[in-house]
Amino acid sequence: MPLSGSGETPAAQPLPVSFPPPDETSPVRPRRPTGRRPAPAGPPADHDSPDRPTTSPADATGSDRQLVFFGAETGEPSVADLAGLLAGPGEVHRMGGTARLSVVVAAAWRVHVLIAELAQRGVRSSWAPTEDQRYAVRTAYTRTIVPLAAAWLRGPTQHPPPGFQLDGRRLRLWLAAAGVADPPDFLLHLGGDPTGWAAVGAALATAGLTGELVEAGPGGPAYRIAGRRGTQRLAELVGERPPASPPSAWPTRA
């Protein structure tokens, strides 16, 4: 079910609709325009490599106000942001001179959000239901994702690259794919390989989020962002709730 880079869906294959509609009493504020053109669909430039955010990690060690500059609403979306999916349950695979990223999600609203986020980055994608009543979202095989694959794959093993960092745009994708509200906390679910969990936890801490590793739970391993303060920090970083997301599924700054 291929989708174009503009996010348009073929009429014969509509997106799934079996998710609670957003609460109409909770309007979504539009994201602030930056006045700049969207990022090109080509490979990220050297200053925005797959294993390094555009904001210097040193900025995260300053005041709480400085951490807002890690937010999803700063800068332009880029293919490098897809590293946020790999921090969670996403997987990247190579084929010849191309690569593809895939992630299985548990709710249909997540398909809507991810398809839109991928389209913003000029990445073609598709979705399909799985046998266990979930949804698989996949990009097309493309050279654009090869830098991510090169950074994350060591033979058959997928692992965060040295110096891996998380910013708001990467966290937004991770949350859209595998973030679960557990009031007053939020859980960010991980992939199945524990060798990379510590590096992901360190990246969370650098971004100003103290995550408690929860290895056993109904949704699998996750980092718990605890309490109201942690949830507010997460909300600052990931930005406004996407229209497809139920209000209760997205952190708020209130």
Disulfide bonds with the S-S distance in Angstrom:
none
